[in-house]
């Protein structure tokens, strides 16, 4: 089965700024990205029907028989059976929203065209998990860790902890891949599984509570406190206190400071003693900036911290207010609380912002990726240039010039 994961237009807009730089299905929730889940559950090849400016990095792969799947939908066993059972022209729908369509040999190049495609037969379904809003990534993360853990570890044997000074609780719920190093840590999987990816490290004095996932090549630094419902994507370094948060990958929060009910994209860096507020003083529901609404929207959540797009950074002692949204390639520093919507390519803090010019942003991105032996090539540069233009309207200070 050839699966093409499409960006449902309304959901894609609601998941900005995270989807400025990736298709919806490249969002990490649980241990895997949504695309990786479809590969694992369906045993299928996957590709993407996404925005034009992203297609060079995330192309669609067409064969004779194609099944288009909504990239915001996390698979489960029942849904996989329903998708595999679809006949040509049949579609799965959830409350009017297209979930999957057996389009056979249709060569579609636009997600909106696909959504409008009228199937010969509409079949209702009810997926267990659809990521429609940015905060749902951390809200659903614990359950997705549990689901992914089962899929990734079934029929496999974990590597041993291998350290006599490490305390382990609920050992049957811990899975360790090859090359892992753990030293004098506490692993408590009594309330949820702990997954430790290939070549990851848990350093001295770290406390890890499940559900928890750390992916390939990442580190929990000395004394780190991982409080549950936490995912650390690949090749990241994380320290301090983290709760109910998802870090996509290639991101560093290496020092003390609190990160709660938050989502960080790739290539982000939080300076030492950065702290996020995730609860309002009056305990009210948190509102955050919505690109889809063009204004602030209630999350329905009492706890919501920081949503940060790719390539954004902040200096030491940065304080983020409850429900702050930071765009792509922003650079935040200085005393006080910055505004709780920081547009892409913003440079500054509570005292005010100016534009982080594209040339400078490219220089930083190139240096950061070079440290991980990855090229900031023309494809990446073109994506950033497109985002710079897309987000120009939000940099209101430029209008005063």
N, C-alpha and C positions, 0 to 999 in steps of 0.2 A: 504494500500500500504506500503510495506517494502522498504525503500530507503537506499541504501548503498552508501555513499559518498566516491568516490575514489580520490586519489592523481594523477592527470595527471603529468607524470614524468617531462616534460620540465618545466611546471609551478611551480611545487614543488621546483625544483632547483632554479628557478628565485626568489622564495619567501624566500629563506634562507637569514638571519639566523633565521627568525621567525618560519620557518617550521622544524628547527632542533628538536624542542620540542613539536610539535603538528601536526596533520593532517592539510591539507590546509583548510578544512571546519571549523576548530576551530578558524580561523582568525576572529577577530571582526572588522566589518565595518558597520557604522550606529549605531543603538542601540544594535543589536543582533550579535552573530556570524553567519557565513553562515549556519552552521548546525541548529541553532535555527530558522533561517528564513525558512528553508525547513520544519521544524516541524510546524511552525506557518501557513505558506501558504498552505501546502499540508495536514495538519492534520495527518501526518504519523510518524511512528517510524523511527529513523535514526540511523545508525552506520557507521563505517569507514573501508575502505580498504586502509591501509596506510603502512608505512615502517615496516619491521619486528620488529625492536627494539622498536617501539611504540605500537605494537599491544596488549601487555598486558594491557596497560593503555587505549587504544582506540580500542577495539575489533570489529570485524565484526559480525553482527547477521544475520544469514541466515534462511529463511523460505522457504515454497514451491514456492512462487512467489516473485522474487526479481527484483527491478529496480535499476540499477547502475547509479549514477549521478555524474558528474564532480564537485568536491568539491570547485572549484574556481568560480563557476557560482552562482550568486545571483538570486533567483527566482523572477518572476513577474507573474501576473495572466495569461497572455497569455502562458507563458512557462509551467506553472502548467497544463493548459488544454492540451497542446501538450504531456507532459509526461504521463498524465493519459490516453491519447488516444492511446499510443503505444501498438501494439500487440506483442506477443511473437516473439523475434528475430528482431524486428524493433529498429532502433536507430535514435536519433536526432544528427545532425552534424552541426557545424558552421564553414564554410570555411575549411573543412577537419578535424576539431577537434571534437572528440566525446564529446557530451554534456550529453546524457542519453541513456541507453540501457535497454530494457526489456529483461533480461536474464533468466527469469522464474526461474527454479531450478538449474541453473548452479552454482556450488560451486567454485568460482574463488578466488584465494588467492594472486594474484599479479596484480598490477595496469597495468604494461606493457603488461601482457597477455590480460587484458581486453581491452586496447586500440587497440591491434592488432586483437581483435575478429571481424570477418567479419559478420555483420548482414545481414539477408536476404533482408532487405529493408532499404535504407538510406534516411532519411527525413531531408531536410535543415531547419534550424531555425535561429533566430537572437535574442539571449538573450539581455536584456537591459544592463546588467552589468556582466563582467567577470574580476576578479582580477588576472591579469597576472604578475604584477611587484609590488615590495614593495611600491613604491611611489603611485601607484594607490589606495592604501588603504586610504590615506588622500585626494587624488584628488577626489575620489568618495564618500567620507564620508558624505558631506552635503546632496547629493541626497538620499543616503541610509538612513540617519536619517529621511528624509521626508517620504520615503516609509515605513520604520519600524513603524514610529509614527502612520501612518494611520492604519496599521494592528493591532498594539497593543492597540489602543484606540477606535477603531470602536465599537459603541454601548455601551461604558462604560462612566461613569461619573467621572470626576476628583475630587480629594479632594480639598478643598479650600486652598488658600495661608495661611490664618490663622494668618497673622501678619500685623498689621495696619501700621507699619513703612516700609514695603516693597513696592516699586513702581513697578507697572505692566503695560506693554504695549503689546497689542495683546493677551489679556487674553484667547481668544478663541483658541489660538494656544499653550496653556500651559496645560500639563497633569501631575498631581501629584499623585503618588501612596500613599498607607497607610504608616503611621509612619514617614513621612517627616517633617523636622524642617527647617523653613526659618526665618532668623532674619535680618531685616534692610538691605535688598539687593535690587538690581535693576534687574528685569527680563524683557528683551525686546525681544518679539517673533514676531515683525512686519515683519522681513525678513526671518523667518523660525521658525519651532516649537521648543519648549523646553520640554524635557521629564525628569522628576525627579523620579528616581526609589525608590522602597520600602526602608524606613529607611535611606534615604540619607539626608544630611544636607548641606544647603547653609548658610554660616556664615556671620556675620556682615560686611557690606561694600563691599560685593562681587558684581561684575557687570557681568551679564550673557546675552549674545546675542545669539539668535538662528541663524541657526540650532545648537542645543546643546542637548546632552544626558548625564545624569549621572546615573549610574546603582546602584543596591542595595548596601546599606551600605557605600557608598562613601561620601566624603566631599569636598566641595570647601571652602578653608580656608579663614580666615579674609582678606578682601581686594583683593581677587582673581579677576583677570580680564580675563573672558572667552570670546574671541572675535568672536566666530562663527565657524561653521564646526568642532566642538570639541566633542569628545566622551571620557568620563571617565568611564572605565569599573568598575566592582564591587569591593568593599572593597579597595578603593584607596583614597589617600589624595593628593589634588592638590591645589597649591597656585601660586602666581605670575601671569605672563601673558602667556596665552596659546592661540594659533590661529591655525586653520586648522590642528589639530593633533588628533591622536587616541592613547589612553592608554588602553591596553587590560584588565588589572585588577590586583589587589593585588600589586599595584605599588604606590610609593610615590614620588611626586614632591611637597613637602610641603611648600617650601619657595619662596622668591622672585627670579626672573630670568625669562628669556624668552625661551619658547618652541614653535617653529613654523614649520609647514609643516613637522611633524615628526610622528613616530610610535614607541611606547615603548611596549615591551612585558610584561610578568608577572614577579612579584618579583624583579622589578628594583627599584633603589633608586637614586634620583638626589640630591646631596648635595646643601646646601644653596648657592644662587646666581650663580647656573649653568646657562649658557647661550648658546643657539644654534644660529649659523648664518644660515639663510635660503636664503640669496641672495648674489651672488658674487659682488664684487666691480665694475666689468666691465659689470654686468647685463647679463652675458652669461648664456647659458643653463648649468645646473648643471650635472656633471658626478658623479656616485657613483660606488662603488665596486659591481660587479656582480659575484656571485658564479657560475652561469651558464656559463658566458663568461670566467671566470678565469682572469678577469681584469676589468678595469673601463669602464663604459657604460654610454652613454648620456641618461638622463631621458626625454629629450624633455621639461623639466620644468625649468622655471626661478627661482622658489622657491622650495627648498628642504633642509630640516634640518638634523635631526638625525633619524637613524633607529637603534634600540637597541634590541638585543635578550634577552631572559629570564635570570633572576638572575644576570644581570649586574648592576654595581654600579659606581658612581663617587663621588669624594670628593668635598668640598666646593670650590666655585670660578672656577669650571672647565669651560673651553671654548671649545666648539665643532665647528670646521670649517664647512663650507657649505658642505652638502652632505656626512656626516660622517656615516659609517656603523660600528656598534659594535656588536660582536658576543655574544655567550652565556657565562655567568659567567665570564665576564671581570671585572677588578677593576681598575679604572682610577683616577689618582690624580696628584697634582703638578702644577707648573706654566707653562704658555705657551699653545700653541695649540698642542694636540697630533695628530698623523697621522690620516688621514681620512678613513683608514681601520684598525680597531683594531680586531684582531682575537679572537676567543673564548679562555677563560682561560688565558688572558693576564693580567699582573700585572705591572702597572707603568703609564707613561705618556710621555710628550714631551721629557724628558731626556732619555727615553728608556724603554724597557719592558723586563720582565722575565716571566716565566711560573707560573701561579697561580695553584699550584699543586692540583690534584683532591682531596686529603685528606682534604686539607684546604678549598677548595670550598665546599665540602660536609658538613663540620662543619658549615660554614656560612649559607648554604641553610637550614640546619636543624634548626638552631636558628631562622632564619627569618620566616620559615613556622610554627614553634612552637608558635610564637607570635600570629598567627591567628588560633591557635588550629587545625592545619593540620599537618599530619605526613609526614615526609620526609622518606618514606618507601623504601623497596628494589626495587620496581618498578621504583620509581623516581631515586634512586641511579644508577640502571642499565642503565637508559636512559642517565644520565649524563656521566657515564663511556663510553658509546658508542660514545657520541658526543665528548668527550675528544680525543678518538682515531681518529674519523673522521676528526677532525680539526687540528690534529698534524702537517700536512703539511704546514699550514699557519703560524705557530709559527717559523718563519725563524731564530730567534735568537738561538733556540735550536740546529740548524745545526752547529753553530760555536763552540759548546762545544766539 
